[in-house]
Amino acid sequence: MPDFILRTEQLSKKYRLRSNIGLGWRRNQHVLVDDVMNIASRLRNGGGQGKYTTFWALQDVSFEAKEGDVIGIIGRNGAGKSTLLKILSRVTQPTAGRVTIYGRVGSLLEVGTGFHSELTGRENIFISGSIIGMSRAEIKKKFDEIVAFSGVEQFLDTPVKRFSSGMEVRLAFSVAAHLHPEVLLVDEVLSVGDAAFQQKSIAKIREVALDGGMILFISHNMTTVASLCNQAIVLEHGKVAFPLGPVSNAIDYYLSSVVSESRYELEESRQGLTAGPVKITGFTIRGENGTVVDTLTTGAPMSFVIDYETSYPTPVSDVDFSILIKTLNGDLISNLTTRSTSGSLKLNSRTGSVTCKMDKFPLAPGNISISLQVDREGEVLDMANDVFTGTVDSGGRFQKRWRTEAVGWVVIDQKWSAS
């Protein structure tokens, strides 16, 4: 047997997309007409392709993985991460390239994948085991352990279609992880479960790796990727942007590319929303001495500056600004708002800026996004999502191994002594 357990060689996947079929509410109106026109066009052109465009979801992806590897697949939405796992799970076939896998594959791609909604949880456990090649005796041996881990004992004989998404994910992950796959593929779906189950799942993934299995793990939570994976690969637009290598280097590459591309116009960050009489026009992060920075630093002086303009003809009172700091997974870490400190602001000029200063930025090293909001008397006047996506750096305050530990999000000043 070779020294790898999984190998992909120039793996590619092409899709044909329908083009020019109308937008918004007109889309469905045009589908039937376009289908008829496409058929007529093919007949006229002797079997031509009609109104379709080509889209490469994956292109020339190659890497190898060995026993015990936990590999993070990193990339923005649409980078090709889920397509890669679907090919490896044999859910879809590649357009070109080759996959070699030695051993059984367990996969958890999305809620409901691999489960029959009309069958009970008990029946789906046996079906899932049979699909990956286990005998009924092997499944029975692991059955009680699977059920106990999932925590759905009370609903085991209920059709899966009546499960909540969290229950379905817990059972699906428990099945995938306990049936001794040599290769375990896990997509972002673990974020559906509660915090306690997520911790159990991460511990189980580590256990599978220690037992000689190999895991491919997709997540937008870089802290989880850093703590769980020993290697990572970064995908951009279906291609390998950062080849398989140390997870810290891959995360640094990914975050630097996200930061450089996140400086788009605020109009785009509004995602189609129309600003009210107070409009956010800019956002800047400043470090010590007022210099503009791309990275936040734990324990260092930091200032957030929000530029605005208003269409009110006279000075306006009772305006509130909020800075929402979130994980890359979307969980709110902190809401910095004028209401909780200085109270609502009075804007005296048509254009200006408001500043939120901190003597010591309290967040631990990690990866965050920042969104902005302005409201008045409970009415939202403007909102800008993800105006910053990037890193909180330790600034040399902590040891290098800090990044791989479960440290939480907040740093509390402390003194230690022994007697």
matplotlib code that plots the C-alpha trace (Angstrom):
import matplotlib.pyplot as plt

x = [0.0, 1.4, 2.3, -0.9, -4.5, -6.0, -4.7, -6.3, -4.6, -5.7, -9.2, -11.7, -15.4, -17.3, -20.9, -23.1, -25.1, -28.1, -27.6, -29.8, -33.0, -34.2, -33.8, -35.8, -39.5, -39.1, -36.9, -39.6, -41.6, -38.8, -37.7, -40.3, -39.9, -36.1, -36.3, -38.4, -36.0, -33.0, -34.6, -35.4, -31.8, -30.3, -32.5, -31.4, -27.7, -27.6, -27.5, -25.8, -25.5, -28.0, -27.9, -25.5, -22.2, -19.4, -18.4, -15.4, -16.2, -12.9, -9.8, -6.6, -6.7, -4.0, -2.8, -2.0, -3.1, -1.7, -3.0, -3.5, -3.7, -6.4, -6.6, -8.5, -10.1, -10.1, -11.7, -14.5, -18.0, -17.9, -14.3, -15.0, -14.7, -18.0, -17.7, -14.3, -15.9, -18.9, -16.5, -14.5, -17.8, -18.9, -22.0, -20.9, -18.4, -15.4, -15.2, -11.5, -8.8, -8.5, -9.1, -7.5, -8.7, -7.6, -10.4, -13.9, -15.2, -17.6, -19.0, -21.1, -21.7, -25.0, -28.1, -29.9, -27.2, -27.3, -30.5, -33.9, -36.4, -39.2, -37.2, -36.5, -33.2, -32.6, -33.2, -30.9, -28.1, -28.1, -28.5, -25.6, -23.4, -24.3, -23.5, -19.9, -19.5, -20.1, -21.8, -24.9, -22.9, -20.4, -23.1, -24.9, -21.6, -21.3, -25.1, -25.4, -22.3, -23.6, -27.0, -25.4, -23.1, -25.9, -28.2, -31.3, -32.3, -35.8, -36.5, -34.7, -37.8, -39.2, -39.0, -36.0, -38.2, -39.6, -36.1, -34.8, -31.7, -29.6, -30.8, -30.2, -26.7, -25.9, -27.1, -25.4, -22.1, -22.3, -22.9, -20.1, -17.5, -18.3, -18.3, -14.5, -14.0, -10.5, -11.4, -13.8, -15.2, -16.8, -18.4, -19.5, -22.6, -21.2, -22.0, -25.7, -25.2, -25.1, -21.8, -21.6, -22.0, -19.5, -16.9, -17.8, -17.5, -14.1, -12.8, -14.2, -12.4, -9.1, -9.8, -10.5, -7.1, -5.2, -6.7, -5.1, -8.0, -7.7, -10.0, -10.8, -12.5, -14.3, -15.0, -15.0, -14.0, -10.3, -9.8, -11.3, -9.2, -6.1, -6.8, -8.0, -5.9, -2.2, -2.3, -4.5, -5.1, -6.6, -8.9, -9.8, -12.3, -11.9, -8.1, -5.4, -4.2, -2.1, -0.9, -1.2, 1.1, 1.3, -2.1, -0.8, 0.7, -2.5, -4.6, -2.2, -2.4, -6.2, -6.7, -4.3, -6.2, -9.6, -8.4, -7.0, -10.3, -12.6, -11.9, -14.8, -17.2, -19.6, -22.4, -21.6, -21.5, -25.1, -26.2, -29.0, -30.2, -30.9, -29.3, -31.6, -31.0, -27.7, -25.3, -22.1, -19.4, -16.2, -14.6, -11.0, -9.0, -6.2, -3.5, -1.1, -0.2, -3.2, -1.7, -4.1, -3.7, -4.9, -4.6, -6.0, -3.5, -4.4, -3.8, -2.8, -4.5, -7.1, -9.6, -12.5, -13.4, -16.8, -17.3, -20.9, -23.0, -26.5, -29.3, -30.9, -31.0, -30.3, -28.3, -29.9, -29.9, -30.5, -28.3, -26.7, -23.7, -22.9, -19.8, -20.6, -17.6, -18.3, -16.5, -16.0, -18.8, -21.2, -21.4, -21.5, -18.5, -19.3, -21.5, -19.8, -22.5, -22.8, -25.9, -23.9, -21.3, -21.7, -25.3, -26.9, -24.9, -25.9, -24.6, -23.9, -22.5, -23.7, -20.5, -18.1, -16.9, -17.4, -14.6, -14.6, -11.4, -10.0, -6.8, -6.3, -8.0, -9.4, -9.9, -7.6, -5.7, -8.2, -10.1, -13.0, -15.4, -16.8, -20.2, -21.6, -25.0, -26.6, -30.1, -32.2, -35.0, -35.1, -35.2, -32.2, -30.9, -28.0, -26.1, -22.8, -22.0, -18.4, -16.6, -13.5, -12.6, -9.2, -7.0, -6.5, -2.8, -1.0, 1.5, 4.2, 2.4, 1.9, 3.9, 3.7, 1.7, -1.1, -2.8, -3.3, -4.9, -8.6, -8.2, -11.7, -12.2, -11.4, -8.1, -8.5, -5.6, -4.3, -1.5, -0.3, 1.8, 2.8, 3.4]
y = [0.0, 3.5, 6.0, 8.1, 7.4, 10.0, 11.6, 13.9, 14.6, 17.6, 17.3, 19.5, 20.0, 22.0, 23.0, 24.5, 27.5, 29.0, 32.6, 35.5, 34.2, 37.3, 38.7, 38.8, 38.1, 37.9, 34.8, 32.1, 33.9, 33.6, 30.0, 28.2, 30.7, 30.4, 26.6, 26.7, 29.2, 27.0, 23.9, 25.9, 27.3, 23.8, 22.5, 25.5, 25.1, 21.3, 20.5, 23.7, 24.4, 27.2, 29.8, 28.3, 29.4, 27.3, 27.5, 25.7, 25.0, 23.2, 23.3, 21.2, 20.6, 18.2, 17.1, 14.0, 13.1, 10.5, 8.6, 10.9, 14.1, 16.6, 18.9, 22.2, 23.3, 27.1, 29.6, 32.1, 31.1, 29.7, 28.8, 25.1, 23.6, 21.8, 20.7, 19.0, 17.1, 16.0, 14.6, 12.7, 11.4, 10.2, 12.4, 13.9, 12.9, 15.0, 16.4, 15.7, 14.4, 11.4, 10.5, 7.6, 6.7, 3.7, 2.7, 3.6, 7.2, 8.7, 12.1, 14.9, 17.4, 19.1, 18.6, 15.5, 14.2, 10.4, 10.1, 9.0, 11.5, 8.9, 6.4, 6.5, 7.4, 3.7, 2.6, 5.3, 4.2, 0.8, 2.1, 4.5, 1.8, -0.5, 2.2, 2.5, -1.3, -2.4, -5.6, -5.7, -7.2, -4.3, -1.7, -3.5, -3.5, 0.3, 1.1, 2.0, 4.2, 6.0, 6.7, 7.8, 10.2, 11.8, 12.4, 11.5, 8.3, 9.6, 10.2, 7.2, 5.5, 8.8, 9.5, 11.8, 14.3, 15.3, 15.9, 19.4, 20.4, 20.1, 16.6, 15.5, 16.9, 15.2, 11.8, 12.1, 13.1, 10.4, 7.8, 9.1, 9.3, 6.0, 3.6, 3.6, 5.4, 5.7, 9.1, 11.4, 14.4, 17.2, 20.3, 23.5, 21.7, 21.3, 25.0, 23.9, 22.0, 23.6, 24.6, 21.4, 19.1, 21.1, 20.5, 16.7, 16.6, 18.3, 15.8, 12.9, 14.2, 14.3, 10.7, 9.5, 11.0, 9.4, 6.0, 6.4, 8.0, 11.1, 14.1, 16.8, 19.7, 22.7, 25.7, 29.5, 29.6, 30.0, 29.5, 26.0, 25.3, 26.4, 24.3, 21.2, 20.9, 20.2, 21.2, 23.2, 24.1, 27.4, 27.5, 30.6, 30.4, 26.6, 26.7, 26.0, 29.4, 28.0, 24.4, 21.9, 23.1, 24.2, 25.4, 28.7, 29.7, 28.8, 30.9, 33.8, 33.6, 33.4, 36.3, 38.5, 37.9, 38.5, 41.8, 43.1, 42.3, 43.4, 47.1, 47.4, 50.4, 50.7, 50.6, 47.0, 46.1, 47.5, 44.5, 46.5, 48.4, 52.1, 54.5, 56.9, 60.5, 59.5, 57.6, 55.8, 56.9, 55.4, 53.2, 53.3, 51.4, 53.4, 52.1, 53.8, 57.3, 57.4, 55.4, 53.4, 49.7, 46.5, 44.3, 44.7, 44.0, 42.5, 44.8, 47.8, 51.2, 51.0, 53.4, 52.8, 55.8, 56.0, 58.7, 59.9, 62.4, 63.5, 65.0, 66.7, 70.4, 71.2, 69.5, 66.2, 64.6, 61.0, 59.3, 56.0, 54.3, 50.6, 48.5, 44.8, 42.6, 39.0, 35.7, 34.6, 32.1, 35.0, 34.8, 38.1, 38.8, 42.3, 45.3, 48.6, 51.2, 54.8, 53.9, 51.9, 54.6, 58.3, 58.0, 59.1, 61.6, 65.0, 65.5, 69.2, 69.1, 67.6, 65.6, 64.3, 61.3, 59.5, 57.7, 54.7, 54.6, 51.7, 52.1, 48.3, 46.3, 43.3, 40.5, 37.5, 36.5, 35.2, 36.2, 38.6, 40.7, 44.1, 45.5, 49.0, 50.3, 53.8, 54.3, 57.0, 56.4, 52.7, 53.2, 51.8, 54.6, 52.7, 49.4, 48.2, 44.5, 43.1, 46.4, 44.7, 41.1, 40.2, 39.2, 40.1, 39.7, 38.9, 41.7, 39.4, 39.3, 35.6, 32.5, 31.1, 28.1, 30.5, 30.2, 26.5, 26.6, 27.1, 30.5, 32.1, 35.6, 38.0, 38.7, 39.8, 41.5, 39.3, 38.7, 35.3, 34.3, 31.2, 30.7]
z = [0.0, -0.8, 1.8, 1.1, 1.9, -0.5, -3.6, -6.1, -9.5, -11.5, -10.3, -12.2, -12.3, -15.0, -14.9, -17.7, -16.5, -18.2, -19.1, -20.0, -18.5, -16.8, -13.3, -10.1, -10.5, -14.3, -14.1, -13.8, -16.5, -19.0, -18.2, -20.4, -23.3, -23.1, -23.1, -26.3, -27.9, -27.0, -28.5, -31.7, -31.7, -31.4, -34.3, -36.5, -35.5, -35.9, -32.1, -30.8, -27.2, -26.9, -24.2, -21.7, -20.2, -18.8, -15.1, -13.6, -9.9, -9.6, -11.8, -11.6, -7.8, -6.7, -3.2, -1.1, 2.4, 4.8, 7.8, 10.8, 8.7, 9.6, 6.6, 6.5, 3.3, 3.4, 1.0, 0.5, -0.5, -4.0, -3.9, -4.6, -1.2, -1.1, -4.7, -3.8, -0.9, -3.0, -5.6, -2.9, -1.5, -5.0, -4.8, -8.2, -10.8, -11.8, -15.3, -15.4, -13.2, -10.9, -7.2, -5.4, -1.9, 0.1, 2.6, 3.5, 3.3, 5.8, 4.9, 6.5, 3.7, 4.6, 6.7, 5.4, 3.0, 3.0, 5.1, 3.9, 5.4, 5.6, 7.5, 11.2, 12.8, 13.6, 10.1, 8.7, 10.9, 9.4, 5.9, 6.3, 7.6, 4.7, 2.2, 3.3, 3.3, 7.0, 7.9, 10.0, 12.9, 12.8, 12.8, 15.7, 17.7, 17.3, 17.5, 21.2, 21.0, 18.0, 19.6, 23.0, 21.2, 19.1, 22.1, 20.1, 21.9, 22.6, 18.9, 17.5, 16.1, 14.7, 10.9, 10.2, 8.4, 11.9, 13.3, 13.8, 11.8, 14.9, 15.7, 12.2, 12.2, 15.5, 14.3, 10.9, 12.4, 15.0, 12.3, 10.1, 12.9, 14.7, 11.7, 11.4, 8.1, 6.9, 5.4, 7.1, 5.2, 7.2, 5.8, 7.6, 9.0, 12.5, 13.0, 13.1, 16.4, 19.8, 21.5, 23.6, 20.6, 18.6, 21.3, 21.4, 17.6, 17.5, 20.2, 18.1, 15.0, 16.8, 18.0, 14.4, 13.4, 16.3, 15.3, 11.8, 9.9, 7.7, 7.9, 5.4, 7.3, 5.8, 8.1, 7.9, 11.6, 11.4, 15.1, 14.9, 11.8, 13.6, 16.7, 14.9, 11.6, 11.1, 7.4, 5.2, 1.5, 0.3, -2.7, -4.8, -7.7, -7.9, -8.1, -5.5, -4.3, -1.4, -1.8, 1.1, 3.9, 7.5, 8.8, 10.2, 6.9, 5.0, 7.4, 7.1, 3.3, 3.4, 5.8, 4.0, 0.7, 2.5, 4.0, 0.7, -1.1, 1.7, 1.1, -1.3, -1.5, 1.3, -1.2, -1.9, 1.9, 2.2, 0.0, -1.7, 1.3, 0.9, 3.5, 5.4, 6.4, 8.1, 5.9, 6.7, 4.2, 5.5, 8.2, 9.4, 12.1, 13.8, 16.1, 18.4, 17.3, 15.1, 12.2, 10.0, 10.5, 8.7, 11.8, 15.3, 18.2, 21.6, 24.5, 22.2, 21.9, 19.1, 17.6, 15.2, 13.1, 11.3, 8.7, 8.0, 6.1, 6.9, 4.9, 7.9, 7.3, 11.0, 13.8, 14.8, 18.2, 19.5, 16.9, 17.9, 16.2, 16.7, 15.9, 15.8, 16.2, 15.1, 14.5, 10.9, 11.7, 12.3, 16.1, 17.9, 20.2, 21.2, 20.3, 20.9, 20.9, 21.9, 23.9, 26.4, 27.1, 26.2, 25.3, 22.0, 19.9, 18.5, 15.0, 14.4, 10.9, 7.6, 7.4, 10.0, 11.9, 15.2, 17.0, 19.4, 21.4, 23.5, 25.6, 25.5, 22.8, 24.8, 22.2, 22.1, 18.9, 16.3, 13.2, 13.2, 11.0, 11.8, 10.7, 11.3, 12.1, 12.8, 14.1, 15.7, 18.2, 17.3, 13.5, 11.6, 9.3, 7.7, 8.0, 6.4, 6.8, 7.0, 6.4, 7.9, 7.9, 9.3, 12.2, 15.8, 16.4, 19.7, 19.1, 20.6, 23.9, 23.9, 23.1, 19.6, 20.8, 21.8, 18.4, 18.7, 22.1, 23.0, 24.5, 24.0, 22.7, 25.6, 27.3, 31.0, 32.7, 35.5, 37.9, 39.1, 42.1, 44.0, 47.7]

ax = plt.figure().add_subplot(projection="3d")
ax.plot(x, y, z, "-o")
ax.set_aspect("equal")
plt.show()
